[in-house]
Amino acid sequence: MSKLQGVTVTAETATRTRTRSIANMPMAGRMVTGTYEGGNYIDLSFGNSPAFDVINVWDYATDKPTIENTHRAVREAMREWKKAAGSSLAHDLREYAISIGLERP
């Protein structure tokens, strides 16, 4: 696993500029990756596996995201999500890892 803790990458195409912010954070003995490309949600995954959850970062009253598109903002949102998940987080992450074949039962 890469020791990369966070990165923000900007890619330009002929039609638009897209920024993707990525942060890695250990959670319950596993490295969880948060990926944000602007918009409503931060995708949470184990590396390149499909997202197992999302963090809603959209303020519907203002029709804007509540965070900047930076790896630091993604990491902070992940910290808050981790805290809110509480004691069931370790069990839930293990069950998901088993369901996608990353761990054995």
Residue frames relative to the residue before (quaternion, step in Angstrom):
aa qw qx qy qz dx dy dz
M 1.0000 0.0000 0.0000 0.0000 0.00 0.00 0.00
S 0.5037 -0.6595 0.4784 0.2870 3.51 -0.97 0.87
K 0.4004 -0.7004 0.5356 0.2496 3.55 -1.13 0.64
L 0.3461 0.7440 -0.4937 0.2880 3.55 1.29 0.21
Q 0.2345 -0.8052 0.5335 0.1094 3.57 -0.65 1.11
G 0.8008 -0.1699 0.1090 0.5639 3.58 1.07 -0.46
V 0.0337 0.7850 -0.6165 0.0514 3.50 -1.12 0.69
T 0.1380 -0.7401 0.6484 0.1129 3.52 -1.21 0.57
V 0.0800 -0.8077 0.5840 -0.0162 3.55 -0.70 1.16
T 0.1338 -0.7756 0.6123 0.0747 3.56 -0.93 0.89
A 0.0673 -0.7897 0.6098 0.0039 3.55 -0.85 1.04
E 0.1982 -0.7808 0.5829 0.1066 3.55 -0.91 0.91
T 0.1007 -0.7535 0.6471 0.0577 3.52 -1.07 0.85
A 0.7161 -0.4361 0.3097 0.4485 3.54 -1.26 0.01
T 0.7716 0.3820 -0.1913 0.4714 3.58 1.07 -0.62
R 0.8290 -0.0345 0.0455 0.5563 3.63 1.06 -0.52
T 0.3924 -0.6599 0.5773 0.2779 3.51 -1.36 0.18
R 0.0958 -0.7980 0.5944 0.0259 3.57 -0.88 0.95
T 0.1319 -0.7781 0.6108 0.0647 3.55 -0.90 0.94
R 0.0901 -0.7746 0.6257 0.0212 3.55 -0.94 0.98
S 0.1098 -0.7823 0.6119 0.0383 3.54 -0.78 1.09
I 0.0876 -0.8040 0.5879 -0.0165 3.53 -0.87 1.07
A 0.0089 0.7785 -0.6272 0.0205 3.55 -0.99 0.89
N 0.2090 -0.7533 0.6123 0.1179 3.56 -1.10 0.77
M 0.0435 0.7979 -0.5977 0.0643 3.54 -1.01 0.85
P 0.4039 -0.6894 0.5334 0.2776 3.59 -0.90 0.85
M 0.0441 0.7715 -0.6317 0.0616 3.53 -1.00 0.95
A 0.8534 -0.0830 0.0285 0.5137 3.54 -0.74 1.10
G 0.7453 -0.4307 0.2237 0.4572 3.59 0.89 0.92
R 0.6921 0.4047 -0.2714 0.5325 3.58 1.25 0.13
M 0.4066 -0.6778 0.5462 0.2774 3.58 -1.16 0.55
V 0.1180 -0.7910 0.5998 0.0264 3.56 -0.67 1.16
T 0.2313 -0.7705 0.5846 0.1051 3.55 -0.99 0.93
G 0.1490 -0.7614 0.6257 0.0802 3.55 -0.96 0.95
T 0.0619 -0.8013 0.5950 -0.0108 3.56 -0.80 1.06
Y 0.0034 0.8043 -0.5918 0.0533 3.55 -0.78 1.07
E 0.0881 -0.8022 0.5903 0.0158 3.55 -0.86 1.03
G 0.6490 -0.4242 0.3078 0.5515 3.55 1.21 0.45
G 0.6313 0.5547 -0.3738 0.3925 3.56 -1.19 0.07
N 0.8113 -0.3648 0.2328 0.3931 3.51 -1.36 -0.39
Y 0.8514 0.2117 -0.0241 0.4793 3.57 0.90 -0.90
I 0.2938 -0.6490 0.6642 0.2266 3.48 -1.41 0.45
D 0.2919 -0.7442 0.5739 0.1776 3.60 -0.80 0.98
L 0.1768 -0.7678 0.6093 0.0894 3.57 -1.01 0.90
S 0.1133 0.7972 -0.5810 0.1188 3.56 -0.83 1.01
F 0.4465 -0.5880 0.5740 0.3542 3.51 -1.40 0.01
G 0.8152 -0.1757 0.0875 0.5448 3.60 -0.13 1.25
N 0.8162 -0.2236 0.1927 0.4966 3.56 -0.76 -1.10
S 0.4272 0.6932 -0.4814 0.3245 3.60 1.20 0.18
P 0.6537 -0.4979 0.3662 0.4367 3.61 -1.20 0.28
A 0.6054 -0.5586 0.4174 0.3838 3.57 -1.17 0.55
F 0.2488 -0.7688 0.5708 0.1454 3.57 -0.98 0.85
D 0.7865 0.0045 -0.0110 0.6174 3.56 1.25 -0.26
V 0.2351 -0.7433 0.6020 0.1727 3.55 -1.32 0.16
I 0.2759 -0.7001 0.6262 0.2040 3.51 -1.33 0.40
N 0.3251 -0.7451 0.5513 0.1878 3.56 -0.70 1.08
V 0.0148 -0.8121 0.5822 -0.0367 3.58 -0.66 1.13
W 0.4994 0.6607 -0.4156 0.3760 3.58 1.19 0.50
D 0.2385 -0.7297 0.6239 0.1464 3.55 -1.02 0.87
Y 0.2830 -0.8058 0.4982 0.1499 3.57 -0.25 1.26
A 0.5867 0.5786 -0.3709 0.4283 3.61 1.17 -0.47
T 0.7694 0.3178 -0.1727 0.5266 3.58 1.00 -0.80
D 0.3251 -0.7682 0.4776 0.2757 3.57 1.34 -0.28
K 0.6000 0.5060 -0.3668 0.4994 3.55 1.06 0.93
P 0.5600 -0.5810 0.4476 0.3853 3.60 -1.18 0.38
T 0.4604 -0.6844 0.5008 0.2623 3.56 -1.21 0.58
I 0.7306 0.3383 -0.2180 0.5515 3.60 1.28 -0.09
E 0.4969 -0.5878 0.5316 0.3535 3.52 -1.34 0.26
N 0.4852 -0.6469 0.4965 0.3157 3.58 -1.20 0.41
T 0.3969 0.6692 -0.5182 0.3551 3.56 0.42 1.34
H 0.5974 -0.5736 0.4037 0.3887 3.57 -1.15 0.50
R 0.6124 0.5522 -0.3593 0.4369 3.61 1.06 -0.60
A 0.6566 0.4941 -0.3079 0.4794 3.59 0.98 -0.80
V 0.6261 0.5230 -0.3321 0.4735 3.59 1.05 -0.76
R 0.6586 0.5120 -0.3091 0.4567 3.59 0.90 -0.90
E 0.6529 0.5071 -0.3152 0.4662 3.60 0.97 -0.82
A 0.6405 0.5044 -0.3244 0.4797 3.60 0.99 -0.78
M 0.6336 0.5210 -0.3269 0.4692 3.59 1.07 -0.73
R 0.6184 0.5376 -0.3404 0.4613 3.61 1.02 -0.76
E 0.6676 0.4946 -0.2955 0.4716 3.56 0.92 -0.91
W 0.6366 0.5227 -0.3200 0.4681 3.60 1.00 -0.84
K 0.6455 0.5289 -0.3085 0.4566 3.57 0.96 -0.93
K 0.6592 0.5050 -0.3010 0.4689 3.57 0.93 -0.89
A 0.6778 0.4935 -0.2865 0.4638 3.59 0.94 -0.88
A 0.6180 0.5667 -0.3430 0.4234 3.61 1.10 -0.68
G 0.2476 -0.8340 0.4667 0.1591 3.56 1.17 -0.56
S 0.8462 -0.2636 0.1708 0.4304 3.50 -1.32 -0.50
S 0.6322 0.5490 -0.3506 0.4195 3.63 1.10 -0.41
L 0.4490 0.7347 -0.4347 0.2641 3.61 1.24 -0.29
A 0.6625 0.5131 -0.3226 0.4402 3.62 0.81 -0.95
H 0.6701 0.4911 -0.2990 0.4695 3.59 0.89 -0.92
D 0.6787 0.5046 -0.2971 0.4433 3.59 0.85 -0.96
L 0.6667 0.4899 -0.3088 0.4692 3.61 0.94 -0.82
R 0.6370 0.5179 -0.3301 0.4658 3.59 1.00 -0.76
E 0.6496 0.5146 -0.3205 0.4588 3.60 0.91 -0.88
Y 0.6571 0.4935 -0.3137 0.4756 3.59 0.96 -0.80
A 0.6457 0.5216 -0.3256 0.4528 3.60 0.90 -0.87
I 0.6348 0.5057 -0.3233 0.4866 3.60 1.04 -0.74
S 0.6788 0.5253 -0.3025 0.4144 3.59 0.86 -0.95
I 0.7479 0.3488 -0.2264 0.5174 3.63 1.09 -0.53
G 0.5995 -0.6356 0.3277 0.3595 3.56 1.27 0.31
L 0.4478 0.6849 -0.4672 0.3347 3.61 1.17 0.35
E 0.7765 0.1559 -0.0883 0.6041 3.59 1.21 -0.49
R 0.4299 -0.6599 0.5450 0.2876 3.51 -1.29 0.38
P 0.5813 -0.5957 0.4231 0.3580 3.59 -1.12 0.61
